[in-house]
């Protein structure tokens, strides 16, 4: 598996230990991805090989801004 450019800061020699979770959803409050992102960030801080990927359209611009801020920190 090649992760070059996929997850900055993840060493490629640990690829077999990666736990990648994919959340497919539109960024809107009905299925609030912020809750999952905040809970997941605690798990990620314990093990940086746990990665959450959120993919989907930016339906709610205000929520999108909040989600991007959570992801950046």
N, C-alpha and C positions, 0 to 999 in steps of 0.2 A: 504494500500500500504506500502511496506517495502522499505526503501531507504538505509538501512545499507550498508556501503561500496560503495554506488552508487555515492554520491556527498559529498565529505569531506567538513565539515564546515556548512552543512545544517542541521538545527535542525529537528529532526523527528516529533516534535509536530506541525510543520508548513506544513506538507506534503500536506494537502488539498489546500494550497495556492501556491504550486509550479507551475510554468509555464515552462514546458520542451519542447524544440524545438529540433527536430531530423533532421539533415542534412545528407542524404545518398549520398555520392559522393566519387569518387576517388580523391586523393589529386594531382591535376594537374592544370596547369594554365588556361586551357580552361574554366573551371568553377571555378574561383579563390575563394576559401573559405576564403582567408585572408580578403577580403573586408567585408564579412558578419561577420567574427569573430571580426574584429576591431569595426564595428558599433555596434554589439551585446554587446561588452564589456562595452560600455558606458551605455547601458540599464541595463546590469547586475550590474554595479557599483551603479546605482540608486536603484536597488532592487535585492538583492542577491538571491531571490527566482526565478529569471528568469535564466534558465539554457539552454545552447546550447550544444548539443552532436553532434560531427562530427564522422561519422562512414564510413569506406571504405578503400580500399587498398591504400598503399603509392606508387603511380605511379611515382611521381617526388621527388626524395630524397632531392633535394635542397629546394623545396617548403615545403616539409614535415618538415624540420628543422625550417623554418621560422614560419610555422603554430604552431608547438610545442612551440616555443619561445613566440608567442603571447598568447597562451593558458596559459602558466605558469605565465605570468605577470598579 
